[in-house]
Amino acid sequence: MPNRTNYFREQITATTFILMLIIQSCVSVAPPEATEKPQAPVVPQINTEIVKTGLEVFIDSKSWDSDLRYGLLANQSCVDRNLVHGVQLLPQHVNLVLILSPEHGLFGAENAGDHIGEEIESSSGIKSVTTYRQGQEAINEMIADLDVILFDIQDIGVRSYTFIYSMSYIMKAAATKGKKVIILDRPNPINGVQMEGNILKPEFSSGVGRYPIPYRHGMTTGELALLFNTEFRINCNLEVVKMKGWTRDMWFDETGLPWVPTSPHVPDASTILPMISTGTYGELHVLSEGVGVTVPFEFAGGPWITNPHEFADALKVRVGDAIAFRPTFVKPYYGRYKGQVCGGVQLHVKNREQYKPYLVGLQILAVHQELYPEIDLFANDGRWSMFNKVMGDDQIMKDIQAGMDPIEMEAGWLEELNDFAEMRQKYLLYN
């Protein structure tokens, strides 16, 4: 009897389980709410071969002569797209026996104007001597035992930057000694279209402006070398190794190339435009240009500015919307006004195609004079000479002191700027 009872119990349990499954299968259950499957993050594909520098083109060309003795005028910016320096690359192909350096030295470690001694490039053991602040005769002798001098330095497209004149001194030395110069071309980082500023007057020729060109010239080093060689009668044996892929409308961040700081206070290519505005008046050593804080050349101000909003508002009215002036305070770590709180504005470029940095620098001076007449921007008469050399003329100082509108000043040099634009046309290597 117990066995029969257990049998019926097992049958009932099994039947109940089956009925439950049948009932559950008949119940309408809403499907789970559909959700979109998240996509994998898209990694932007950056074309790292948009532009090939003259250095890379020269190495690829295999057009060197291993029997010749080469020198290289370069600094820290002489790198390929993988940041390998030319001093490591070139000895694999040419007999590199001497390195020459410009202002700031081979490694870019020296401050503006500092004395540079003999250096040794540690990876190769090759001696490096500087051409900076050396006379023409001394530079002539530096290259006497060479056959070819290569030039590869990233310029910033500004007349007062000294690297292009280091190039011109080497070209003159080569003409005197019967040597060849090869320019390994690099981009103009602020494009090769826009030009701005007055043409330098020959009586103001110096190491910060040797030839009558505008402040913003819109040319590459190779193009300038061709212009210098012909227009200013250097007449050396000159070759320019062109870049591949560069076009005149390119800004540096569109080239696919890495930026190496060209000097201690130009940490990025974006520094250059505000530097054109502030670096000029910085030569007067009154109004701060931001050297000594973490945004060099992006600041305008001083300890006497206690209401930076007033300064910013007046600049906005005068200058327009291509640049924003952010009211701020800074305390420089070194240099002018070290340890003092300075009120002023930080320059934020909003539209680099419309921004006219050279004009804006003059407008900053004009607005400052209107708001703070008790602060004489030209009080340091010992700085007048350098300021006038950078500006390429003493008329600009006189016009600012007289309260002339910078827009009127600009109108006065447009004709000569147009003449330069026409003259440079035959030396342009890129579309």
C-alpha positions in Angstrom: 0.0 0.0 0.0 2.8 2.5 0.8 4.4 1.9 -2.6 1.1 2.6 -4.4 0.7 5.8 -2.4 4.2 7.0 -3.3 3.6 6.2 -6.9 0.4 8.4 -7.0 2.3 11.2 -5.2 5.1 11.2 -7.8 2.5 11.2 -10.7 0.6 14.1 -9.2 3.9 16.1 -8.7 5.0 15.5 -12.2 1.6 16.4 -13.7 1.5 19.6 -11.6 4.9 20.6 -12.9 3.9 20.0 -16.5 0.7 22.0 -16.1 2.6 24.9 -14.6 5.0 24.9 -17.6 2.0 24.9 -20.0 0.3 27.8 -18.2 3.5 29.8 -18.0 4.1 29.3 -21.7 0.6 30.7 -22.5 1.0 33.9 -20.5 1.9 36.9 -22.6 5.1 38.3 -21.3 6.2 41.7 -22.6 9.6 41.4 -24.3 12.4 43.4 -22.7 12.6 47.0 -23.7 15.1 47.3 -26.6 18.1 49.4 -26.0 20.7 50.6 -28.5 23.9 48.8 -28.3 26.6 51.4 -27.4 29.2 51.8 -30.1 32.9 51.4 -29.5 34.6 54.8 -29.1 36.0 56.1 -32.4 39.6 56.9 -32.2 40.3 59.9 -34.6 42.6 59.0 -37.4 45.2 61.7 -37.7 47.1 61.8 -40.9 50.6 62.0 -39.7 52.0 62.5 -43.2 50.2 65.6 -44.3 53.5 67.5 -44.6 57.0 66.3 -45.0 59.7 68.7 -44.0 62.8 69.5 -46.0 64.8 67.4 -43.6 62.7 64.3 -44.4 62.6 65.0 -48.1 66.4 65.5 -48.2 67.0 62.1 -46.5 64.5 60.4 -48.7 66.0 61.9 -51.9 69.4 60.2 -51.5 70.9 63.2 -53.3 73.7 63.8 -50.8 77.4 63.4 -51.5 79.2 61.3 -48.9 82.6 62.7 -50.1 81.8 66.2 -49.0 82.2 67.7 -45.5 78.9 69.0 -44.2 78.0 71.5 -41.5 74.6 71.9 -40.0 73.1 75.2 -38.6 70.3 73.9 -36.4 68.8 74.0 -32.9 66.3 71.7 -31.0 63.6 72.2 -33.7 65.6 70.2 -36.3 63.6 67.0 -35.9 61.6 64.6 -38.1 57.9 63.7 -37.4 59.1 61.1 -34.9 61.0 63.8 -33.0 64.4 62.3 -34.0 66.9 65.0 -34.3 68.8 65.7 -37.5 72.1 65.1 -35.7 71.1 61.5 -35.2 69.6 61.2 -38.7 72.1 63.0 -41.0 75.4 61.2 -40.1 73.8 58.0 -41.5 74.0 59.7 -44.9 76.5 62.6 -44.9 79.9 63.3 -43.4 78.7 65.7 -40.7 81.7 67.4 -39.1 80.4 70.6 -37.5 77.2 71.9 -35.9 76.4 75.6 -35.8 73.8 77.1 -33.6 71.7 80.3 -33.5 70.4 82.4 -30.6 69.4 80.3 -27.6 72.0 77.7 -28.5 71.9 74.2 -29.9 69.5 72.9 -27.3 67.3 76.1 -27.0 68.2 76.4 -23.3 69.7 79.9 -23.2 67.6 83.0 -22.7 67.2 85.7 -25.3 70.5 87.6 -25.8 72.6 85.3 -23.5 76.2 84.4 -24.4 76.6 81.0 -25.9 79.8 79.1 -25.5 81.1 76.1 -27.4 78.8 73.0 -26.9 79.1 69.3 -27.6 76.2 67.4 -29.0 76.2 64.5 -26.6 74.8 61.7 -28.8 77.3 62.2 -31.6 80.2 64.0 -29.9 80.2 66.6 -32.7 81.3 70.1 -31.7 78.8 72.9 -31.9 79.8 76.5 -32.2 77.4 79.4 -32.4 77.0 82.1 -35.0 75.0 84.3 -32.7 76.6 87.6 -32.0 79.6 86.7 -34.1 80.9 89.0 -36.7 80.7 88.2 -40.4 84.5 87.5 -40.6 84.3 85.1 -37.6 81.4 83.2 -39.3 83.4 83.1 -42.6 86.2 81.3 -40.8 83.8 78.9 -39.0 82.8 77.3 -42.3 86.2 77.5 -44.1 86.8 73.7 -43.9 83.3 72.8 -45.0 81.9 72.0 -48.4 78.2 72.3 -47.7 76.2 74.0 -44.9 72.7 72.6 -44.2 70.2 74.9 -42.5 67.3 73.4 -40.6 65.5 75.6 -38.0 61.8 76.1 -37.4 61.1 79.8 -37.8 57.9 81.6 -36.5 57.2 83.9 -39.4 58.1 87.1 -37.6 60.7 89.7 -38.8 62.2 90.3 -35.3 63.0 86.5 -34.7 66.7 86.2 -35.2 66.9 82.7 -36.9 66.4 84.0 -40.4 69.3 86.4 -40.0 71.5 83.6 -38.7 70.6 82.0 -42.1 71.6 85.2 -43.9 75.0 85.4 -42.2 75.8 81.8 -43.2 74.7 82.5 -46.8 77.1 85.5 -46.9 79.9 83.4 -45.5 79.2 80.8 -48.1 79.3 83.4 -50.9 82.7 84.6 -49.6 84.2 81.2 -49.2 82.7 79.5 -52.2 80.6 77.0 -50.3 77.1 75.7 -50.9 74.1 76.3 -48.7 71.1 73.9 -48.6 68.0 75.1 -46.8 65.8 72.2 -45.5 62.5 74.0 -45.6 59.9 74.0 -42.8 56.3 75.5 -42.5 55.6 79.1 -41.7 53.5 78.2 -38.6 51.2 81.2 -38.9 50.5 80.5 -42.6 52.0 81.8 -45.8 49.1 84.0 -46.9 48.7 86.8 -44.3 51.2 89.7 -44.1 51.1 92.6 -41.8 53.1 95.6 -40.6 55.4 98.2 -41.9 58.5 97.6 -44.0 61.7 98.0 -42.1 63.7 101.1 -42.9 67.3 100.3 -43.8 68.7 102.7 -41.1 67.1 100.5 -38.5 68.8 97.3 -39.7 70.0 95.1 -36.8 70.0 91.5 -35.6 66.3 91.8 -34.9 65.5 93.1 -38.4 68.2 93.0 -41.0 66.3 93.5 -44.3 63.3 95.6 -45.5 60.5 93.1 -45.0 57.2 93.4 -43.1 56.8 92.3 -39.5 54.7 89.4 -40.6 56.1 88.3 -43.9 54.1 85.1 -44.8 57.1 83.2 -46.2 59.0 80.0 -45.3 62.7 80.1 -44.5 63.5 78.6 -47.9 61.5 81.3 -49.7 63.1 84.0 -47.6 66.5 82.6 -48.4 65.8 82.9 -52.1 64.5 86.5 -51.7 67.6 87.5 -49.5 70.0 85.9 -52.0 68.7 87.8 -55.0 67.1 91.0 -53.7 69.8 91.8 -51.2 72.7 90.5 -53.4 74.1 87.8 -51.2 74.6 85.6 -54.3 75.7 82.4 -52.7 75.4 78.9 -54.2 71.9 78.2 -52.8 69.6 75.2 -52.9 66.2 74.9 -51.2 64.8 71.4 -50.4 61.1 71.9 -50.6 58.5 70.4 -48.2 55.9 68.0 -49.6 52.3 68.6 -48.8 52.5 72.1 -47.4 50.1 74.8 -48.8 50.2 78.5 -48.0 46.9 78.6 -46.1 48.1 76.0 -43.5 48.5 76.8 -39.9 51.0 74.7 -38.0 48.4 72.6 -36.2 47.1 71.5 -39.7 50.5 70.1 -40.8 50.5 66.9 -38.8 54.0 67.8 -37.5 55.1 67.9 -33.9 55.9 71.3 -32.4 59.2 71.7 -30.6 59.5 75.0 -28.6 61.6 77.3 -30.8 62.8 79.3 -27.9 62.2 79.3 -24.1 59.1 81.5 -24.3 57.5 80.1 -27.4 56.2 76.8 -25.9 53.6 76.3 -28.6 52.7 77.5 -32.1 49.6 79.2 -30.7 51.9 81.5 -28.7 53.1 83.3 -31.9 50.1 85.4 -32.7 49.7 87.0 -29.3 53.5 87.3 -29.2 53.3 89.6 -32.3 51.0 91.8 -30.3 52.8 91.9 -27.0 56.5 91.1 -27.8 56.9 94.4 -29.6 55.9 96.7 -26.7 57.7 94.3 -24.3 60.9 95.8 -25.6 60.0 99.0 -23.7 60.2 97.2 -20.3 57.2 99.0 -18.9 53.9 97.2 -19.7 54.3 93.4 -19.0 54.0 91.0 -22.0 53.6 88.0 -19.7 57.2 86.7 -19.7 57.6 85.4 -16.1 54.2 83.7 -15.9 52.9 80.5 -17.4 51.3 82.2 -20.4 54.3 84.1 -21.9 53.3 86.7 -24.4 49.6 86.2 -23.7 49.3 88.9 -21.0 49.3 92.7 -21.0 49.3 94.5 -17.7 51.2 95.9 -14.7 51.0 96.6 -11.0 49.2 99.9 -11.5 46.2 98.3 -13.2 43.8 97.6 -10.2 40.7 97.3 -12.3 41.4 95.0 -15.2 37.8 95.0 -16.3 38.1 98.6 -17.3 41.2 97.8 -19.4 39.5 94.8 -21.0 36.3 96.7 -21.9 38.2 99.6 -23.5 40.3 97.1 -25.5 37.2 95.2 -26.7 35.6 98.4 -28.0 38.8 99.4 -29.8 39.9 96.0 -31.2 36.7 94.0 -32.0 35.8 90.4 -31.7 38.7 88.5 -33.3 40.4 88.4 -29.9 39.0 88.3 -26.4 40.6 90.1 -23.5 40.0 88.3 -20.2 40.4 90.5 -17.1 42.9 88.9 -14.7 45.7 89.3 -12.2 49.1 87.6 -12.3 52.2 87.5 -10.1 55.3 86.9 -12.2 57.7 84.2 -11.0 60.7 86.0 -12.5 61.6 88.9 -14.7 59.8 92.2 -14.7 57.5 92.8 -11.7 58.7 89.5 -10.1 56.5 88.8 -7.0 54.2 91.8 -7.6 50.5 91.4 -8.4 49.8 92.8 -11.8 46.3 93.5 -13.2 45.7 93.2 -16.9 44.3 91.0 -19.6 45.0 87.6 -21.0 44.8 87.5 -24.8 42.6 84.7 -26.2 42.6 84.5 -30.0 39.0 83.7 -31.2 39.4 84.0 -34.9 43.0 83.7 -36.2 42.0 84.4 -39.8 40.7 87.8 -38.9 43.0 88.7 -36.0 45.6 91.3 -36.9 48.2 90.9 -34.2 50.7 93.7 -35.2 47.9 96.3 -35.3 46.5 95.0 -32.0 49.8 95.5 -30.3 49.7 99.2 -31.2 46.1 99.4 -30.1 47.0 98.0 -26.7 49.6 100.8 -26.4 47.1 103.4 -27.5 44.4 102.3 -25.1 46.9 102.1 -22.2 47.9 105.7 -22.9 44.3 106.8 -22.8 43.5 105.0 -19.5 46.7 105.4 -17.6 48.4 108.6 -18.8 50.4 108.8 -15.5 52.4 105.7 -16.7 54.8 106.7 -19.4 55.3 103.7 -21.6 58.4 105.3 -23.1 60.0 106.3 -19.8 63.0 104.1 -20.3 64.8 106.0 -23.0 67.5 103.4 -22.9 65.0 101.0 -24.5 64.0 103.3 -27.4 66.7 102.0 -29.7 65.7 98.4 -29.3 62.0 99.1 -29.6 62.7 101.1 -32.8 64.8 98.3 -34.2 62.1 95.7 -33.6 59.5 98.0 -35.1 61.8 98.8 -38.0 61.2 102.5 -37.8 61.1 105.3 -35.1 58.0 106.8 -36.6 55.8 104.3 -34.8 57.0 105.4 -31.4 56.5 109.1 -32.4 52.9 108.4 -33.6 52.0 106.5 -30.5 53.4 109.3 -28.3 51.4 111.8 -30.3 48.1 109.8 -29.7 47.6 108.8 -33.4 45.1 106.1 -34.1 46.9 102.8 -35.0 44.4 102.2 -37.8 45.6 105.5 -39.4 49.2 104.3 -38.9 48.4 101.0 -40.6 46.9 102.9 -43.6 50.2 104.7 -44.0 52.2 101.5 -44.7 49.7 99.5 -46.8 51.2 100.7 -50.1 54.7 99.5 -49.2 53.2 96.3 -47.9 51.5 95.7 -51.2 54.8 96.4 -53.0 56.5 93.8 -51.0 53.7 91.3 -51.6 54.2 91.8 -55.4 58.0 91.6 -55.1 58.0 88.3 -53.0 55.7 86.6 -55.6 58.6 85.3 -57.7 60.2 83.6 -54.7 57.2 81.6 -53.5 57.6 77.9 -53.7 54.2 76.7 -52.7 50.6 77.3 -53.8 
